[in-house]
Amino acid sequence: IITALISTTIGATIGTITGSFWHPLKSFSNDWISWYVGDLLGIILVAPMFIAWNSKETRSLFRIDYKKRFEFFLLLSGVVFTSLLVFSNFSGLGKVDNFLISPLLLWAALRFGLFGSSLSTFIITIIAIWHSKEGYGEFYSTKATLAENLLSLQAYLITVSLSINTLAIIIARQRK
């Protein structure tokens, strides 16, 4: 975690300074925070997925058990469908609909460990960012700037990813 915080600090600083050569800075602190949080989100999302992908538990999950494979397919289908529903404003529930994803993430963490939870949060992130970029969902507002919309979305995704992946790690340790 310390390495992630240090590397994102260095990357955000270098990126903001070099970016100012091509585009004028509106606010160094706002640009730096956007860059920092974006880098941190990338590390928090991608690192657990790669770590879990190469683990012995993940490889043994899908060897023979076709029921487990089918359950995993249902989980991922549910994550995609629910994410599309939540982040496209089709549900009409307002801010409450962001919580519809939680049961699926709990299912992923309980049944498939860090691999399931990290892959699910990665899929949710892709869909949430795409819909926000297109102007849909709870994290897009015409009253806010692009940086403010992005920061609120990133804060949500970091919170979801850290909490569900931490739960998956705790469950894995208790099972050992």
Phi, psi and omega in degrees: 000318180297319178299319179297318180294319180291315182294323178290327176296313180295314181298318180294321180293310180296317181297318180291319180293312180291327177295332180290344176289329182261327181230134180295139179284129173280316178205118181302316183294319179294317178296319181295315180297317179299316180295315182298310182294323176297316177295318180297318178299317178300316180293316182295328181276315190277319184302311179299326181295315180291322178296314182290326182300324184267006183278157180295322181296320181293318179296325181280344181301320192245016184298300188240329190288099180289330177296321179292321177297317179295319177299319179295319176299316178298319179299309182295323176297318177296321178296315180296310182299312182295320178296318177298319179294313184293313188269006178248003179069016179282335185287329180073014182270352182077215184291343180295328186294342176298334181279350178296339181282335186304313180299325178292322177293323176295318176301314180300315182291319183288320186264332187234007173065207183297325179298312180294318182290320181288322177293320179296316179293328177295315179297316178300318181297315180301313182292318181295316180294317180299313181294321178295321178297326180277356177093025179243164171090173184288344183260013174242129178218134177286343179280340182257160176282167177301318180297320179292318176299315181296317181295319178292321177295315180296320178298318178298312183293322177296317180298313180297313183295312180297317184291316184285325177289325175296317177300316180298321179293318179297317179297317180298320180292323179290330180286336180282000000 
